Structure formats: structure tokens, C-alpha cells
Amino acid sequence: MRDRWREPVIVLRLGDTDVGFAVPGRRRDGTAEGKRLVRQFFLTVLRGIGTAVFSVFALVNGGAPGRPFQREVRVSGPQNAMVLDLADRLRAVKGPWLVCSPSCVALVDTGTTFTDPADAPPPRIVWEARRPQAPVLDFARRTLTWPDGSVFRFPLHGRAEEQHLRRYFEPPATIHWSGR
């Protein structure tokens, strides 16, 4: 991406891609409302059974019943939000990486992490945006914000990624594109 954009880049591995949606016209799991109603009915029944089993198990073991299938809302915006292009593509990605530069943002898929690196497919660009269409990147809040107000809060893969980000980002808003 550095050669493609001819700019310094920051690459971050994204965490859980099973994100929740708060967008009119979309269910919490990101699927379109009013479509696949039979499938949605059976998934809701299965989710209810799973929640009941989890709650009974938690109560028997002295814990508090919770909501194990609850998605954290990370995608929000108005109906037909600009963020949906990225969010829909993210759902099919196996090894998501967010690549950022001063004027571009991309989502790159490296495939599943369970394969031997020698057998892994080559990385592929799943989504890309350049200024002025690129969303505004905020490392402090870990968000991408589009002009229509839609927001994607990107989850990092873990502590190692947070430490990697600290090499480039200095609060409150200083980005060292070449590292510190």
C-alpha cells in the first residue's frame, strides 16, 4: 500500500468483525430488514435457546445471566449510510487489516490465520477510499466518520495492536506517520 499510495502508512490488524449495527433499515446483525424472514425467524429461535442454556449454566455456576449473543454496536448512521459499503465488505473478510495514510484508507484481507503462511492467499484490497471521499480517521476514538455522519468504530485485534498504534499516535491528535 505504501508503494501504491506513495505515502507513509500505518497498518492495524482489526479484531472482532462480528459488529452490531444501529442503522435504520438494518437489523442488529447488519442484514436488511424485511428480507430472509424465515431464516431470521429460525436464527432468533436458536439465539433464544442458546441464551436460555447460557443463563441456566451461569446461574448454576454462581454467575449472573447475561446476553452472550449481544453484538457491540460499532456501525451507526442514517438510512443508506456511507459506512455500509465498508461494513458489508468487512463481514466476509477472514483476516482484516486497516491501512491508513494521510490521504487514504483501505481494508485489506490476508485470509484466515489458521493456514500456514506459505499456503496463505496473497493479501487483497477489499475496500479503499481516497480524499475527498475517504472518511475522517480518529485514532483516539478509533473511528472512521463519513460526511453523512455515519461512523465505524474499529476494534483492534489485541494489546499488541494497541501498542503498535502508540508508536504512531500521540494523544490528543498527533500522528507520526513515520513512527516516533
MODELLER restraints for C-alpha pairs under 7 A, 6 or more apart:
rsr = mdl.restraints
at = mdl.atoms
rsr.add(forms.Gaussian(group=physical.xy_distance, feature=features.Distance(at['CA:2:A'], at['CA:8:A']), mean=5.87, stdev=0.5))
rsr.add(forms.Gaussian(group=physical.xy_distance, feature=features.Distance(at['CA:2:A'], at['CA:9:A']), mean=5.94, stdev=0.5))
rsr.add(forms.Gaussian(group=physical.xy_distance, feature=features.Distance(at['CA:7:A'], at['CA:101:A']), mean=6.35, stdev=0.5))
rsr.add(forms.Gaussian(group=physical.xy_distance, feature=features.Distance(at['CA:8:A'], at['CA:101:A']), mean=5.95, stdev=0.5))
rsr.add(forms.Gaussian(group=physical.xy_distance, feature=features.Distance(at['CA:8:A'], at['CA:177:A']), mean=5.84, stdev=0.5))
rsr.add(forms.Gaussian(group=physical.xy_distance, feature=features.Distance(at['CA:8:A'], at['CA:178:A']), mean=6.34, stdev=0.5))
rsr.add(forms.Gaussian(group=physical.xy_distance, feature=features.Distance(at['CA:9:A'], at['CA:99:A']), mean=6.56, stdev=0.5))
rsr.add(forms.Gaussian(group=physical.xy_distance, feature=features.Distance(at['CA:9:A'], at['CA:100:A']), mean=5.40, stdev=0.5))
rsr.add(forms.Gaussian(group=physical.xy_distance, feature=features.Distance(at['CA:9:A'], at['CA:101:A']), mean=4.57, stdev=0.5))
rsr.add(forms.Gaussian(group=physical.xy_distance, feature=features.Distance(at['CA:9:A'], at['CA:177:A']), mean=6.52, stdev=0.5))
rsr.add(forms.Gaussian(group=physical.xy_distance, feature=features.Distance(at['CA:10:A'], at['CA:99:A']), mean=5.80, stdev=0.5))
rsr.add(forms.Gaussian(group=physical.xy_distance, feature=features.Distance(at['CA:10:A'], at['CA:100:A']), mean=5.19, stdev=0.5))
rsr.add(forms.Gaussian(group=physical.xy_distance, feature=features.Distance(at['CA:10:A'], at['CA:101:A']), mean=6.43, stdev=0.5))
rsr.add(forms.Gaussian(group=physical.xy_distance, feature=features.Distance(at['CA:10:A'], at['CA:177:A']), mean=6.90, stdev=0.5))
rsr.add(forms.Gaussian(group=physical.xy_distance, feature=features.Distance(at['CA:11:A'], at['CA:97:A']), mean=6.67, stdev=0.5))
rsr.add(forms.Gaussian(group=physical.xy_distance, feature=features.Distance(at['CA:11:A'], at['CA:98:A']), mean=5.77, stdev=0.5))
rsr.add(forms.Gaussian(group=physical.xy_distance, feature=features.Distance(at['CA:11:A'], at['CA:99:A']), mean=4.52, stdev=0.5))
rsr.add(forms.Gaussian(group=physical.xy_distance, feature=features.Distance(at['CA:11:A'], at['CA:100:A']), mean=6.41, stdev=0.5))
rsr.add(forms.Gaussian(group=physical.xy_distance, feature=features.Distance(at['CA:12:A'], at['CA:97:A']), mean=5.55, stdev=0.5))
rsr.add(forms.Gaussian(group=physical.xy_distance, feature=features.Distance(at['CA:12:A'], at['CA:98:A']), mean=5.18, stdev=0.5))
rsr.add(forms.Gaussian(group=physical.xy_distance, feature=features.Distance(at['CA:12:A'], at['CA:99:A']), mean=6.48, stdev=0.5))
rsr.add(forms.Gaussian(group=physical.xy_distance, feature=features.Distance(at['CA:12:A'], at['CA:161:A']), mean=6.37, stdev=0.5))
rsr.add(forms.Gaussian(group=physical.xy_distance, feature=features.Distance(at['CA:13:A'], at['CA:96:A']), mean=6.16, stdev=0.5))
rsr.add(forms.Gaussian(group=physical.xy_distance, feature=features.Distance(at['CA:13:A'], at['CA:97:A']), mean=4.37, stdev=0.5))
rsr.add(forms.Gaussian(group=physical.xy_distance, feature=features.Distance(at['CA:13:A'], at['CA:98:A']), mean=6.26, stdev=0.5))
rsr.add(forms.Gaussian(group=physical.xy_distance, feature=features.Distance(at['CA:13:A'], at['CA:156:A']), mean=6.11, stdev=0.5))
rsr.add(forms.Gaussian(group=physical.xy_distance, feature=features.Distance(at['CA:13:A'], at['CA:157:A']), mean=5.61, stdev=0.5))
rsr.add(forms.Gaussian(group=physical.xy_distance, feature=features.Distance(at['CA:13:A'], at['CA:161:A']), mean=6.62, stdev=0.5))
rsr.add(forms.Gaussian(group=physical.xy_distance, feature=features.Distance(at['CA:14:A'], at['CA:96:A']), mean=5.51, stdev=0.5))
rsr.add(forms.Gaussian(group=physical.xy_distance, feature=features.Distance(at['CA:14:A'], at['CA:97:A']), mean=5.49, stdev=0.5))
rsr.add(forms.Gaussian(group=physical.xy_distance, feature=features.Distance(at['CA:14:A'], at['CA:98:A']), mean=6.63, stdev=0.5))
rsr.add(forms.Gaussian(group=physical.xy_distance, feature=features.Distance(at['CA:14:A'], at['CA:154:A']), mean=6.86, stdev=0.5))
rsr.add(forms.Gaussian(group=physical.xy_distance, feature=features.Distance(at['CA:14:A'], at['CA:155:A']), mean=5.60, stdev=0.5))
rsr.add(forms.Gaussian(group=physical.xy_distance, feature=features.Distance(at['CA:14:A'], at['CA:156:A']), mean=4.46, stdev=0.5))
rsr.add(forms.Gaussian(group=physical.xy_distance, feature=features.Distance(at['CA:14:A'], at['CA:157:A']), mean=4.87, stdev=0.5))
rsr.add(forms.Gaussian(group=physical.xy_distance, feature=features.Distance(at['CA:15:A'], at['CA:155:A']), mean=5.07, stdev=0.5))
rsr.add(forms.Gaussian(group=physical.xy_distance, feature=features.Distance(at['CA:15:A'], at['CA:156:A']), mean=4.67, stdev=0.5))
rsr.add(forms.Gaussian(group=physical.xy_distance, feature=features.Distance(at['CA:15:A'], at['CA:157:A']), mean=3.64, stdev=0.5))
rsr.add(forms.Gaussian(group=physical.xy_distance, feature=features.Distance(at['CA:15:A'], at['CA:158:A']), mean=6.94, stdev=0.5))
rsr.add(forms.Gaussian(group=physical.xy_distance, feature=features.Distance(at['CA:16:A'], at['CA:155:A']), mean=6.52, stdev=0.5))
rsr.add(forms.Gaussian(group=physical.xy_distance, feature=features.Distance(at['CA:17:A'], at['CA:90:A']), mean=6.73, stdev=0.5))
rsr.add(forms.Gaussian(group=physical.xy_distance, feature=features.Distance(at['CA:17:A'], at['CA:91:A']), mean=6.33, stdev=0.5))
rsr.add(forms.Gaussian(group=physical.xy_distance, feature=features.Distance(at['CA:19:A'], at['CA:71:A']), mean=5.78, stdev=0.5))
rsr.add(forms.Gaussian(group=physical.xy_distance, feature=features.Distance(at['CA:19:A'], at['CA:72:A']), mean=5.90, stdev=0.5))
rsr.add(forms.Gaussian(group=physical.xy_distance, feature=features.Distance(at['CA:19:A'], at['CA:73:A']), mean=6.08, stdev=0.5))
rsr.add(forms.Gaussian(group=physical.xy_distance, feature=features.Distance(at['CA:19:A'], at['CA:74:A']), mean=5.77, stdev=0.5))
rsr.add(forms.Gaussian(group=physical.xy_distance, feature=features.Distance(at['CA:20:A'], at['CA:28:A']), mean=5.25, stdev=0.5))
rsr.add(forms.Gaussian(group=physical.xy_distance, feature=features.Distance(at['CA:20:A'], at['CA:29:A']), mean=5.46, stdev=0.5))
rsr.add(forms.Gaussian(group=physical.xy_distance, feature=features.Distance(at['CA:20:A'], at['CA:30:A']), mean=6.80, stdev=0.5))
rsr.add(forms.Gaussian(group=physical.xy_distance, feature=features.Distance(at['CA:20:A'], at['CA:71:A']), mean=4.80, stdev=0.5))
rsr.add(forms.Gaussian(group=physical.xy_distance, feature=features.Distance(at['CA:20:A'], at['CA:72:A']), mean=5.15, stdev=0.5))
rsr.add(forms.Gaussian(group=physical.xy_distance, feature=features.Distance(at['CA:20:A'], at['CA:73:A']), mean=3.99, stdev=0.5))
rsr.add(forms.Gaussian(group=physical.xy_distance, feature=features.Distance(at['CA:20:A'], at['CA:74:A']), mean=5.69, stdev=0.5))
rsr.add(forms.Gaussian(group=physical.xy_distance, feature=features.Distance(at['CA:20:A'], at['CA:75:A']), mean=6.39, stdev=0.5))
rsr.add(forms.Gaussian(group=physical.xy_distance, feature=features.Distance(at['CA:21:A'], at['CA:27:A']), mean=6.82, stdev=0.5))
rsr.add(forms.Gaussian(group=physical.xy_distance, feature=features.Distance(at['CA:21:A'], at['CA:28:A']), mean=4.77, stdev=0.5))
rsr.add(forms.Gaussian(group=physical.xy_distance, feature=features.Distance(at['CA:21:A'], at['CA:29:A']), mean=6.17, stdev=0.5))
rsr.add(forms.Gaussian(group=physical.xy_distance, feature=features.Distance(at['CA:21:A'], at['CA:30:A']), mean=5.56, stdev=0.5))
rsr.add(forms.Gaussian(group=physical.xy_distance, feature=features.Distance(at['CA:21:A'], at['CA:73:A']), mean=5.37, stdev=0.5))
rsr.add(forms.Gaussian(group=physical.xy_distance, feature=features.Distance(at['CA:21:A'], at['CA:74:A']), mean=6.40, stdev=0.5))
rsr.add(forms.Gaussian(group=physical.xy_distance, feature=features.Distance(at['CA:21:A'], at['CA:75:A']), mean=4.82, stdev=0.5))
rsr.add(forms.Gaussian(group=physical.xy_distance, feature=features.Distance(at['CA:21:A'], at['CA:76:A']), mean=5.96, stdev=0.5))
rsr.add(forms.Gaussian(group=physical.xy_distance, feature=features.Distance(at['CA:22:A'], at['CA:28:A']), mean=6.47, stdev=0.5))
rsr.add(forms.Gaussian(group=physical.xy_distance, feature=features.Distance(at['CA:22:A'], at['CA:73:A']), mean=6.50, stdev=0.5))
rsr.add(forms.Gaussian(group=physical.xy_distance, feature=features.Distance(at['CA:22:A'], at['CA:75:A']), mean=6.12, stdev=0.5))
rsr.add(forms.Gaussian(group=physical.xy_distance, feature=features.Distance(at['CA:22:A'], at['CA:76:A']), mean=4.65, stdev=0.5))
rsr.add(forms.Gaussian(group=physical.xy_distance, feature=features.Distance(at['CA:22:A'], at['CA:77:A']), mean=6.79, stdev=0.5))
rsr.add(forms.Gaussian(group=physical.xy_distance, feature=features.Distance(at['CA:23:A'], at['CA:76:A']), mean=5.34, stdev=0.5))
rsr.add(forms.Gaussian(group=physical.xy_distance, feature=features.Distance(at['CA:23:A'], at['CA:77:A']), mean=5.32, stdev=0.5))
rsr.add(forms.Gaussian(group=physical.xy_distance, feature=features.Distance(at['CA:23:A'], at['CA:78:A']), mean=5.80, stdev=0.5))
rsr.add(forms.Gaussian(group=physical.xy_distance, feature=features.Distance(at['CA:23:A'], at['CA:79:A']), mean=5.87, stdev=0.5))
rsr.add(forms.Gaussian(group=physical.xy_distance, feature=features.Distance(at['CA:24:A'], at['CA:78:A']), mean=6.30, stdev=0.5))
rsr.add(forms.Gaussian(group=physical.xy_distance, feature=features.Distance(at['CA:24:A'], at['CA:79:A']), mean=4.85, stdev=0.5))
rsr.add(forms.Gaussian(group=physical.xy_distance, feature=features.Distance(at['CA:25:A'], at['CA:32:A']), mean=6.06, stdev=0.5))
rsr.add(forms.Gaussian(group=physical.xy_distance, feature=features.Distance(at['CA:25:A'], at['CA:33:A']), mean=5.46, stdev=0.5))
rsr.add(forms.Gaussian(group=physical.xy_distance, feature=features.Distance(at['CA:25:A'], at['CA:79:A']), mean=6.24, stdev=0.5))
rsr.add(forms.Gaussian(group=physical.xy_distance, feature=features.Distance(at['CA:26:A'], at['CA:32:A']), mean=4.59, stdev=0.5))
rsr.add(forms.Gaussian(group=physical.xy_distance, feature=features.Distance(at['CA:26:A'], at['CA:33:A']), mean=5.22, stdev=0.5))
rsr.add(forms.Gaussian(group=physical.xy_distance, feature=features.Distance(at['CA:27:A'], at['CA:33:A']), mean=5.76, stdev=0.5))
rsr.add(forms.Gaussian(group=physical.xy_distance, feature=features.Distance(at['CA:51:A'], at['CA:67:A']), mean=6.49, stdev=0.5))
rsr.add(forms.Gaussian(group=physical.xy_distance, feature=features.Distance(at['CA:51:A'], at['CA:68:A']), mean=6.54, stdev=0.5))
rsr.add(forms.Gaussian(group=physical.xy_distance, feature=features.Distance(at['CA:55:A'], at['CA:65:A']), mean=4.45, stdev=0.5))
rsr.add(forms.Gaussian(group=physical.xy_distance, feature=features.Distance(at['CA:55:A'], at['CA:66:A']), mean=6.52, stdev=0.5))
rsr.add(forms.Gaussian(group=physical.xy_distance, feature=features.Distance(at['CA:58:A'], at['CA:64:A']), mean=5.94, stdev=0.5))
rsr.add(forms.Gaussian(group=physical.xy_distance, feature=features.Distance(at['CA:58:A'], at['CA:65:A']), mean=5.60, stdev=0.5))
rsr.add(forms.Gaussian(group=physical.xy_distance, feature=features.Distance(at['CA:59:A'], at['CA:65:A']), mean=6.33, stdev=0.5))
rsr.add(forms.Gaussian(group=physical.xy_distance, feature=features.Distance(at['CA:74:A'], at['CA:152:A']), mean=5.54, stdev=0.5))
rsr.add(forms.Gaussian(group=physical.xy_distance, feature=features.Distance(at['CA:74:A'], at['CA:153:A']), mean=4.85, stdev=0.5))
rsr.add(forms.Gaussian(group=physical.xy_distance, feature=features.Distance(at['CA:75:A'], at['CA:151:A']), mean=5.78, stdev=0.5))
rsr.add(forms.Gaussian(group=physical.xy_distance, feature=features.Distance(at['CA:75:A'], at['CA:152:A']), mean=4.69, stdev=0.5))
rsr.add(forms.Gaussian(group=physical.xy_distance, feature=features.Distance(at['CA:75:A'], at['CA:153:A']), mean=6.61, stdev=0.5))
rsr.add(forms.Gaussian(group=physical.xy_distance, feature=features.Distance(at['CA:76:A'], at['CA:150:A']), mean=5.55, stdev=0.5))
rsr.add(forms.Gaussian(group=physical.xy_distance, feature=features.Distance(at['CA:76:A'], at['CA:151:A']), mean=5.35, stdev=0.5))
rsr.add(forms.Gaussian(group=physical.xy_distance, feature=features.Distance(at['CA:76:A'], at['CA:152:A']), mean=6.74, stdev=0.5))
rsr.add(forms.Gaussian(group=physical.xy_distance, feature=features.Distance(at['CA:77:A'], at['CA:149:A']), mean=6.15, stdev=0.5))
rsr.add(forms.Gaussian(group=physical.xy_distance, feature=features.Distance(at['CA:77:A'], at['CA:150:A']), mean=3.89, stdev=0.5))
rsr.add(forms.Gaussian(group=physical.xy_distance, feature=features.Distance(at['CA:77:A'], at['CA:151:A']), mean=6.25, stdev=0.5))
rsr.add(forms.Gaussian(group=physical.xy_distance, feature=features.Distance(at['CA:78:A'], at['CA:150:A']), mean=6.61, stdev=0.5))
rsr.add(forms.Gaussian(group=physical.xy_distance, feature=features.Distance(at['CA:81:A'], at['CA:148:A']), mean=6.92, stdev=0.5))
rsr.add(forms.Gaussian(group=physical.xy_distance, feature=features.Distance(at['CA:81:A'], at['CA:150:A']), mean=5.92, stdev=0.5))
rsr.add(forms.Gaussian(group=physical.xy_distance, feature=features.Distance(at['CA:82:A'], at['CA:146:A']), mean=6.55, stdev=0.5))
rsr.add(forms.Gaussian(group=physical.xy_distance, feature=features.Distance(at['CA:82:A'], at['CA:148:A']), mean=6.88, stdev=0.5))
rsr.add(forms.Gaussian(group=physical.xy_distance, feature=features.Distance(at['CA:82:A'], at['CA:150:A']), mean=6.53, stdev=0.5))
rsr.add(forms.Gaussian(group=physical.xy_distance, feature=features.Distance(at['CA:83:A'], at['CA:146:A']), mean=6.85, stdev=0.5))
rsr.add(forms.Gaussian(group=physical.xy_distance, feature=features.Distance(at['CA:83:A'], at['CA:150:A']), mean=5.82, stdev=0.5))
rsr.add(forms.Gaussian(group=physical.xy_distance, feature=features.Distance(at['CA:83:A'], at['CA:151:A']), mean=6.50, stdev=0.5))
rsr.add(forms.Gaussian(group=physical.xy_distance, feature=features.Distance(at['CA:83:A'], at['CA:152:A']), mean=6.71, stdev=0.5))
rsr.add(forms.Gaussian(group=physical.xy_distance, feature=features.Distance(at['CA:86:A'], at['CA:127:A']), mean=6.44, stdev=0.5))
rsr.add(forms.Gaussian(group=physical.xy_distance, feature=features.Distance(at['CA:89:A'], at['CA:126:A']), mean=6.83, stdev=0.5))
rsr.add(forms.Gaussian(group=physical.xy_distance, feature=features.Distance(at['CA:93:A'], at['CA:109:A']), mean=5.91, stdev=0.5))
rsr.add(forms.Gaussian(group=physical.xy_distance, feature=features.Distance(at['CA:94:A'], at['CA:109:A']), mean=6.56, stdev=0.5))
rsr.add(forms.Gaussian(group=physical.xy_distance, feature=features.Distance(at['CA:94:A'], at['CA:111:A']), mean=4.92, stdev=0.5))
rsr.add(forms.Gaussian(group=physical.xy_distance, feature=features.Distance(at['CA:94:A'], at['CA:112:A']), mean=5.03, stdev=0.5))
rsr.add(forms.Gaussian(group=physical.xy_distance, feature=features.Distance(at['CA:95:A'], at['CA:109:A']), mean=5.06, stdev=0.5))
rsr.add(forms.Gaussian(group=physical.xy_distance, feature=features.Distance(at['CA:95:A'], at['CA:110:A']), mean=4.91, stdev=0.5))
rsr.add(forms.Gaussian(group=physical.xy_distance, feature=features.Distance(at['CA:95:A'], at['CA:111:A']), mean=4.71, stdev=0.5))
rsr.add(forms.Gaussian(group=physical.xy_distance, feature=features.Distance(at['CA:95:A'], at['CA:112:A']), mean=5.45, stdev=0.5))
rsr.add(forms.Gaussian(group=physical.xy_distance, feature=features.Distance(at['CA:95:A'], at['CA:113:A']), mean=6.63, stdev=0.5))
rsr.add(forms.Gaussian(group=physical.xy_distance, feature=features.Distance(at['CA:96:A'], at['CA:107:A']), mean=6.66, stdev=0.5))
rsr.add(forms.Gaussian(group=physical.xy_distance, feature=features.Distance(at['CA:96:A'], at['CA:108:A']), mean=5.83, stdev=0.5))
rsr.add(forms.Gaussian(group=physical.xy_distance, feature=features.Distance(at['CA:96:A'], at['CA:109:A']), mean=4.88, stdev=0.5))
rsr.add(forms.Gaussian(group=physical.xy_distance, feature=features.Distance(at['CA:96:A'], at['CA:110:A']), mean=6.72, stdev=0.5))
rsr.add(forms.Gaussian(group=physical.xy_distance, feature=features.Distance(at['CA:97:A'], at['CA:107:A']), mean=5.73, stdev=0.5))
rsr.add(forms.Gaussian(group=physical.xy_distance, feature=features.Distance(at['CA:97:A'], at['CA:108:A']), mean=5.08, stdev=0.5))
rsr.add(forms.Gaussian(group=physical.xy_distance, feature=features.Distance(at['CA:97:A'], at['CA:109:A']), mean=6.32, stdev=0.5))
rsr.add(forms.Gaussian(group=physical.xy_distance, feature=features.Distance(at['CA:98:A'], at['CA:106:A']), mean=5.90, stdev=0.5))
rsr.add(forms.Gaussian(group=physical.xy_distance, feature=features.Distance(at['CA:98:A'], at['CA:107:A']), mean=4.89, stdev=0.5))
rsr.add(forms.Gaussian(group=physical.xy_distance, feature=features.Distance(at['CA:98:A'], at['CA:108:A']), mean=6.44, stdev=0.5))
rsr.add(forms.Gaussian(group=physical.xy_distance, feature=features.Distance(at['CA:99:A'], at['CA:105:A']), mean=5.71, stdev=0.5))
rsr.add(forms.Gaussian(group=physical.xy_distance, feature=features.Distance(at['CA:99:A'], at['CA:106:A']), mean=5.09, stdev=0.5))
rsr.add(forms.Gaussian(group=physical.xy_distance, feature=features.Distance(at['CA:99:A'], at['CA:107:A']), mean=6.27, stdev=0.5))
rsr.add(forms.Gaussian(group=physical.xy_distance, feature=features.Distance(at['CA:100:A'], at['CA:106:A']), mean=6.55, stdev=0.5))
rsr.add(forms.Gaussian(group=physical.xy_distance, feature=features.Distance(at['CA:103:A'], at['CA:130:A']), mean=5.89, stdev=0.5))
rsr.add(forms.Gaussian(group=physical.xy_distance, feature=features.Distance(at['CA:103:A'], at['CA:131:A']), mean=5.42, stdev=0.5))
rsr.add(forms.Gaussian(group=physical.xy_distance, feature=features.Distance(at['CA:104:A'], at['CA:129:A']), mean=5.74, stdev=0.5))
rsr.add(forms.Gaussian(group=physical.xy_distance, feature=features.Distance(at['CA:104:A'], at['CA:130:A']), mean=4.37, stdev=0.5))
rsr.add(forms.Gaussian(group=physical.xy_distance, feature=features.Distance(at['CA:104:A'], at['CA:131:A']), mean=6.29, stdev=0.5))
rsr.add(forms.Gaussian(group=physical.xy_distance, feature=features.Distance(at['CA:104:A'], at['CA:134:A']), mean=6.29, stdev=0.5))
rsr.add(forms.Gaussian(group=physical.xy_distance, feature=features.Distance(at['CA:105:A'], at['CA:128:A']), mean=5.83, stdev=0.5))
rsr.add(forms.Gaussian(group=physical.xy_distance, feature=features.Distance(at['CA:105:A'], at['CA:129:A']), mean=5.42, stdev=0.5))
rsr.add(forms.Gaussian(group=physical.xy_distance, feature=features.Distance(at['CA:105:A'], at['CA:130:A']), mean=6.53, stdev=0.5))
rsr.add(forms.Gaussian(group=physical.xy_distance, feature=features.Distance(at['CA:105:A'], at['CA:134:A']), mean=6.54, stdev=0.5))
rsr.add(forms.Gaussian(group=physical.xy_distance, feature=features.Distance(at['CA:106:A'], at['CA:127:A']), mean=5.45, stdev=0.5))
rsr.add(forms.Gaussian(group=physical.xy_distance, feature=features.Distance(at['CA:106:A'], at['CA:128:A']), mean=4.14, stdev=0.5))
rsr.add(forms.Gaussian(group=physical.xy_distance, feature=features.Distance(at['CA:106:A'], at['CA:129:A']), mean=6.29, stdev=0.5))
rsr.add(forms.Gaussian(group=physical.xy_distance, feature=features.Distance(at['CA:107:A'], at['CA:125:A']), mean=6.10, stdev=0.5))
rsr.add(forms.Gaussian(group=physical.xy_distance, feature=features.Distance(at['CA:107:A'], at['CA:126:A']), mean=5.53, stdev=0.5))
rsr.add(forms.Gaussian(group=physical.xy_distance, feature=features.Distance(at['CA:107:A'], at['CA:127:A']), mean=5.05, stdev=0.5))
rsr.add(forms.Gaussian(group=physical.xy_distance, feature=features.Distance(at['CA:107:A'], at['CA:128:A']), mean=6.38, stdev=0.5))
rsr.add(forms.Gaussian(group=physical.xy_distance, feature=features.Distance(at['CA:108:A'], at['CA:123:A']), mean=6.50, stdev=0.5))
rsr.add(forms.Gaussian(group=physical.xy_distance, feature=features.Distance(at['CA:108:A'], at['CA:124:A']), mean=5.58, stdev=0.5))
rsr.add(forms.Gaussian(group=physical.xy_distance, feature=features.Distance(at['CA:108:A'], at['CA:125:A']), mean=4.50, stdev=0.5))
rsr.add(forms.Gaussian(group=physical.xy_distance, feature=features.Distance(at['CA:108:A'], at['CA:126:A']), mean=5.50, stdev=0.5))
rsr.add(forms.Gaussian(group=physical.xy_distance, feature=features.Distance(at['CA:109:A'], at['CA:123:A']), mean=5.52, stdev=0.5))
rsr.add(forms.Gaussian(group=physical.xy_distance, feature=features.Distance(at['CA:109:A'], at['CA:124:A']), mean=5.39, stdev=0.5))
rsr.add(forms.Gaussian(group=physical.xy_distance, feature=features.Distance(at['CA:109:A'], at['CA:125:A']), mean=6.44, stdev=0.5))
rsr.add(forms.Gaussian(group=physical.xy_distance, feature=features.Distance(at['CA:109:A'], at['CA:126:A']), mean=6.52, stdev=0.5))
rsr.add(forms.Gaussian(group=physical.xy_distance, feature=features.Distance(at['CA:110:A'], at['CA:121:A']), mean=6.84, stdev=0.5))
rsr.add(forms.Gaussian(group=physical.xy_distance, feature=features.Distance(at['CA:110:A'], at['CA:122:A']), mean=6.53, stdev=0.5))
rsr.add(forms.Gaussian(group=physical.xy_distance, feature=features.Distance(at['CA:110:A'], at['CA:123:A']), mean=4.39, stdev=0.5))
rsr.add(forms.Gaussian(group=physical.xy_distance, feature=features.Distance(at['CA:110:A'], at['CA:124:A']), mean=6.67, stdev=0.5))
rsr.add(forms.Gaussian(group=physical.xy_distance, feature=features.Distance(at['CA:111:A'], at['CA:120:A']), mean=6.72, stdev=0.5))
rsr.add(forms.Gaussian(group=physical.xy_distance, feature=features.Distance(at['CA:111:A'], at['CA:121:A']), mean=6.40, stdev=0.5))
rsr.add(forms.Gaussian(group=physical.xy_distance, feature=features.Distance(at['CA:135:A'], at['CA:144:A']), mean=5.57, stdev=0.5))
rsr.add(forms.Gaussian(group=physical.xy_distance, feature=features.Distance(at['CA:135:A'], at['CA:145:A']), mean=5.09, stdev=0.5))
rsr.add(forms.Gaussian(group=physical.xy_distance, feature=features.Distance(at['CA:135:A'], at['CA:146:A']), mean=4.52, stdev=0.5))
rsr.add(forms.Gaussian(group=physical.xy_distance, feature=features.Distance(at['CA:136:A'], at['CA:144:A']), mean=5.47, stdev=0.5))
rsr.add(forms.Gaussian(group=physical.xy_distance, feature=features.Distance(at['CA:136:A'], at['CA:145:A']), mean=5.06, stdev=0.5))
rsr.add(forms.Gaussian(group=physical.xy_distance, feature=features.Distance(at['CA:136:A'], at['CA:146:A']), mean=6.41, stdev=0.5))
rsr.add(forms.Gaussian(group=physical.xy_distance, feature=features.Distance(at['CA:137:A'], at['CA:143:A']), mean=6.00, stdev=0.5))
rsr.add(forms.Gaussian(group=physical.xy_distance, feature=features.Distance(at['CA:137:A'], at['CA:144:A']), mean=4.75, stdev=0.5))
rsr.add(forms.Gaussian(group=physical.xy_distance, feature=features.Distance(at['CA:137:A'], at['CA:145:A']), mean=6.67, stdev=0.5))
rsr.add(forms.Gaussian(group=physical.xy_distance, feature=features.Distance(at['CA:138:A'], at['CA:144:A']), mean=6.41, stdev=0.5))
rsr.add(forms.Gaussian(group=physical.xy_distance, feature=features.Distance(at['CA:140:A'], at['CA:171:A']), mean=6.80, stdev=0.5))
rsr.add(forms.Gaussian(group=physical.xy_distance, feature=features.Distance(at['CA:142:A'], at['CA:153:A']), mean=5.67, stdev=0.5))
rsr.add(forms.Gaussian(group=physical.xy_distance, feature=features.Distance(at['CA:142:A'], at['CA:154:A']), mean=5.75, stdev=0.5))
rsr.add(forms.Gaussian(group=physical.xy_distance, feature=features.Distance(at['CA:143:A'], at['CA:151:A']), mean=6.56, stdev=0.5))
rsr.add(forms.Gaussian(group=physical.xy_distance, feature=features.Distance(at['CA:143:A'], at['CA:152:A']), mean=5.51, stdev=0.5))
rsr.add(forms.Gaussian(group=physical.xy_distance, feature=features.Distance(at['CA:143:A'], at['CA:153:A']), mean=4.34, stdev=0.5))
rsr.add(forms.Gaussian(group=physical.xy_distance, feature=features.Distance(at['CA:143:A'], at['CA:154:A']), mean=5.96, stdev=0.5))
rsr.add(forms.Gaussian(group=physical.xy_distance, feature=features.Distance(at['CA:144:A'], at['CA:151:A']), mean=5.69, stdev=0.5))
rsr.add(forms.Gaussian(group=physical.xy_distance, feature=features.Distance(at['CA:144:A'], at['CA:152:A']), mean=5.21, stdev=0.5))
rsr.add(forms.Gaussian(group=physical.xy_distance, feature=features.Distance(at['CA:144:A'], at['CA:153:A']), mean=6.52, stdev=0.5))
rsr.add(forms.Gaussian(group=physical.xy_distance, feature=features.Distance(at['CA:145:A'], at['CA:151:A']), mean=4.58, stdev=0.5))
rsr.add(forms.Gaussian(group=physical.xy_distance, feature=features.Distance(at['CA:145:A'], at['CA:152:A']), mean=6.62, stdev=0.5))
rsr.add(forms.Gaussian(group=physical.xy_distance, feature=features.Distance(at['CA:156:A'], at['CA:162:A']), mean=6.92, stdev=0.5))
rsr.add(forms.Gaussian(group=physical.xy_distance, feature=features.Distance(at['CA:167:A'], at['CA:179:A']), mean=5.65, stdev=0.5))
rsr.add(forms.Gaussian(group=physical.xy_distance, feature=features.Distance(at['CA:167:A'], at['CA:180:A']), mean=5.91, stdev=0.5))
rsr.add(forms.Gaussian(group=physical.xy_distance, feature=features.Distance(at['CA:168:A'], at['CA:175:A']), mean=5.71, stdev=0.5))
rsr.add(forms.Gaussian(group=physical.xy_distance, feature=features.Distance(at['CA:168:A'], at['CA:176:A']), mean=4.77, stdev=0.5))
rsr.add(forms.Gaussian(group=physical.xy_distance, feature=features.Distance(at['CA:168:A'], at['CA:177:A']), mean=6.14, stdev=0.5))
rsr.add(forms.Gaussian(group=physical.xy_distance, feature=features.Distance(at['CA:168:A'], at['CA:179:A']), mean=4.82, stdev=0.5))
rsr.add(forms.Gaussian(group=physical.xy_distance, feature=features.Distance(at['CA:168:A'], at['CA:180:A']), mean=6.34, stdev=0.5))
rsr.add(forms.Gaussian(group=physical.xy_distance, feature=features.Distance(at['CA:169:A'], at['CA:175:A']), mean=4.65, stdev=0.5))
rsr.add(forms.Gaussian(group=physical.xy_distance, feature=features.Distance(at['CA:169:A'], at['CA:176:A']), mean=6.12, stdev=0.5))
